Amino acid sequence: MTTVLCIPQWQGSAFRNASRLVAGARRPAELVEADAVVTVPVLDAGGGKEAGIRARGVLVENLRLTREALAGVDDVVITAGGDCGVYLAPIAGAGARHGETLSVLWFDAHPDCYTARTLPSGAFHGMVVRTLLGAGPAPLTPEQLLTPQQVVLAGVRAGDATEYEYIERTGIRRVGVENLESVLDGLTGPVYVHIDLDVLDPAEFGSVCYPEPDGVPSQRLIDLVSHLDNVVGVGVTEHAPDDGASSAGEAEVIRRLGAALRR
């Protein structure tokens, strides 16, 4: 059984049109085949910066609402966001079930390893990996933490020197676009797959908040994830269609990614 968890959260992004992420969350929830769809009633309001985090109070409440929505859901959960901050509860839940046998494949153009001190915008979606590892803002840090050895950053091609210093110091594995298929090397046990759609080449998929050049062709990513076994959770985030609707081509990419991950 598979449940799509739609979390139309936008407050974790500093993108000037971050509200586009609301429609960008609902579109994958419509396109990905599932047995049930649950939509988290996230707050509509924004908020000021608190302790270096933009809209921190809103994000904390959205996290509470997400945990409530997940309570009692025992299916494989496909999370449709929204900004990358929507992953805190779903990945923590997968970690609670599978412990250190869980691997997290983080397909993303950005490392998401900032802190509130190193990211002037305070946008939480740039701090998510660090928070899942226990080095983020306390109100958003899950009880069930990942270890650096559980995380693989894949398709990363942007970011700040402080992020890469943290990655090097903690030993997080990083795989670039050029050798993306090597993420499968040595991979065993249950896998959680995060796909920030900005990992894709913007020439093919441009409806994201922060596109980066020289990304992954969609067919290459679809082929890669179709070889994964024991996928226990999936997330698709950061779709930001400018008119509230995905183009036919982008919708087809999302649909085919979802199908490849559900096989």
C-alpha positions in Angstrom: 0.0 0.0 0.0 1.2 3.5 -0.8 0.0 6.8 0.5 0.8 10.2 -1.0 1.4 12.8 1.7 0.8 16.3 0.1 2.5 19.0 2.1 2.0 22.4 0.3 4.5 24.2 2.4 6.3 27.3 1.0 7.5 29.1 4.0 10.9 27.3 4.1 11.9 28.9 0.8 13.3 32.4 0.2 12.3 32.4 -3.4 10.4 35.6 -4.3 7.5 33.6 -5.7 7.6 30.8 -3.1 3.8 30.5 -3.0 4.1 28.7 -6.4 5.3 25.7 -4.3 1.7 25.2 -3.1 0.5 24.3 -6.6 3.9 22.5 -7.1 3.1 20.2 -4.2 -0.5 19.4 -5.3 0.6 18.5 -8.9 2.8 15.5 -8.0 0.1 14.4 -5.5 -2.2 14.2 -8.5 0.2 12.6 -10.9 1.8 9.9 -8.7 -0.3 6.7 -8.5 -1.2 5.8 -4.9 -3.8 4.0 -2.8 -4.6 7.1 -0.8 -3.8 10.8 -0.7 -3.5 12.7 2.6 -3.1 16.5 2.5 -1.5 18.3 5.4 -3.4 21.5 6.3 -0.3 23.6 6.6 -0.6 27.3 7.5 -1.1 29.9 4.8 0.7 32.7 6.6 4.4 33.7 6.3 6.4 35.0 9.2 9.4 37.0 10.3 12.9 35.7 11.0 13.4 34.1 14.4 16.8 32.9 15.6 18.0 33.1 12.1 15.2 31.0 10.6 12.6 32.6 8.3 9.0 31.9 9.5 10.3 29.5 12.2 7.1 29.5 14.1 5.1 28.6 11.0 7.5 25.8 10.2 7.3 24.3 13.7 3.5 24.3 13.5 3.6 22.7 10.0 5.8 20.0 11.4 3.4 19.3 14.1 0.5 19.1 11.6 2.6 16.7 9.4 3.3 14.4 12.3 -0.4 14.3 13.1 -1.2 13.4 9.5 1.4 10.6 9.5 0.2 9.1 12.8 -1.2 5.7 12.0 -0.1 5.6 8.4 1.8 2.4 7.9 2.1 2.5 4.1 5.0 3.5 2.0 4.7 7.3 2.0 5.4 9.4 -1.0 5.8 13.0 0.1 4.8 15.7 -2.3 6.1 19.1 -1.4 6.5 22.1 -1.1 9.9 23.1 -0.1 12.5 20.6 1.1 11.7 21.3 4.8 8.7 19.0 4.4 10.9 15.9 4.9 11.6 16.2 8.6 8.8 13.9 9.8 8.7 11.4 6.9 12.4 10.7 7.0 12.5 10.6 10.8 9.6 8.1 10.6 11.5 5.9 8.1 14.6 6.1 10.4 12.5 5.1 13.4 11.3 2.0 11.5 14.6 0.9 9.9 17.3 2.4 12.2 20.8 2.7 10.8 20.1 0.2 8.0 18.3 3.1 6.2 20.0 4.9 3.4 18.9 8.3 2.2 19.6 9.3 -1.4 19.4 13.0 -1.6 19.0 14.0 -5.3 19.4 17.7 -5.3 21.4 20.5 -7.0 22.1 21.9 -3.6 23.7 20.2 -0.5 21.1 21.8 2.0 23.8 21.9 4.6 23.7 25.5 5.7 23.0 26.7 9.3 21.0 29.7 10.5 24.4 31.4 10.9 25.7 30.7 7.5 22.6 31.4 5.4 21.7 35.1 5.5 18.2 34.5 4.0 17.2 32.2 6.8 15.5 29.9 4.3 15.1 26.5 6.1 15.1 24.5 2.9 18.8 25.1 2.7 19.4 23.6 6.2 17.4 20.3 6.0 20.2 17.8 5.6 22.1 19.3 8.5 19.0 19.3 10.6 18.3 15.6 9.9 21.8 14.9 11.2 21.1 16.8 14.4 23.0 20.0 13.7 20.0 22.3 12.9 17.6 24.5 14.8 16.4 22.8 17.9 12.6 23.2 17.4 12.8 21.5 14.0 15.4 18.8 14.8 13.8 15.3 14.9 14.3 12.9 17.7 15.3 10.1 15.3 18.5 11.4 13.7 20.4 10.1 10.7 24.2 9.5 10.7 26.4 11.0 8.0 27.1 7.4 6.8 23.4 7.0 5.9 23.3 10.0 3.5 24.4 10.2 -0.1 24.2 13.6 -1.8 23.6 13.1 -5.5 23.7 15.5 -8.4 24.9 18.4 -6.2 26.5 21.2 -8.2 26.0 24.4 -6.3 26.4 25.5 -2.7 28.6 27.4 -0.3 32.2 26.6 1.0 30.8 26.2 4.5 28.5 23.4 3.3 31.3 21.5 1.6 33.6 21.9 4.6 30.8 20.3 6.7 30.3 17.5 4.1 34.1 16.8 4.1 34.4 16.9 7.9 31.5 14.6 8.6 32.3 12.1 5.7 28.9 12.5 3.9 29.2 10.8 0.5 28.8 13.1 -2.5 28.2 12.0 -6.1 28.3 14.5 -8.9 26.2 14.6 -12.1 29.0 13.1 -14.1 29.1 9.8 -12.1 25.6 9.8 -10.8 25.0 6.1 -11.4 27.7 5.3 -8.8 25.1 6.1 -6.0 24.1 2.4 -6.5 27.5 1.2 -5.5 27.4 -0.7 -2.2 23.8 0.3 -1.6 22.1 -2.3 0.6 19.0 -2.3 2.8 16.0 0.0 2.8 16.3 3.3 0.9 14.5 6.7 1.2 14.7 8.7 -2.0 14.5 12.4 -2.0 14.2 14.2 -5.4 14.4 18.0 -5.4 13.4 18.6 -9.0 16.2 21.2 -9.4 18.5 18.2 -9.7 17.2 17.9 -13.3 18.6 20.0 -16.1 16.7 23.3 -16.3 16.7 23.1 -20.1 14.2 20.2 -19.6 12.6 21.0 -16.3 12.7 24.6 -15.4 9.8 25.1 -13.0 11.8 25.2 -9.8 12.8 27.9 -7.4 16.6 27.7 -7.9 17.5 26.1 -11.2 21.2 25.2 -11.7 22.8 24.6 -15.1 24.2 21.2 -16.2 21.7 19.1 -14.4 20.6 15.5 -14.8 18.5 14.6 -17.9 15.1 13.2 -16.7 15.4 9.9 -18.5 18.8 9.3 -16.9 17.3 9.9 -13.4 14.3 7.7 -14.2 16.5 4.9 -15.4 18.7 5.1 -12.3 15.9 5.1 -9.7 14.2 2.2 -11.5 17.1 0.0 -10.4 16.6 0.7 -6.8 15.4 -2.1 -4.5 13.6 -1.8 -1.2 12.4 1.8 -1.5 10.6 2.5 1.8 9.9 6.2 1.2 10.0 8.8 -1.5 9.8 12.6 -1.7 9.4 14.9 -4.7 9.8 18.6 -3.9 10.5 22.2 -5.1 8.2 22.2 -8.2 7.2 25.8 -8.7 5.0 26.2 -11.9 4.6 29.9 -12.7 1.0 29.7 -13.8 -0.2 27.2 -11.2 0.0 24.3 -13.6 2.8 22.1 -14.8 3.6 22.0 -18.5 2.7 18.7 -20.2 6.3 17.8 -20.5 7.1 18.5 -16.8 4.0 16.6 -15.7 5.1 13.6 -17.7 8.5 13.7 -16.0 6.9 13.7 -12.6 4.5 10.9 -13.5 7.3 8.7 -14.9 9.6 9.3 -11.9 6.7 8.3 -9.6 6.1 5.2 -11.6 9.8 4.2 -11.6 9.9 4.6 -7.8 6.7 2.6 -7.2 7.5 -0.4 -9.3 
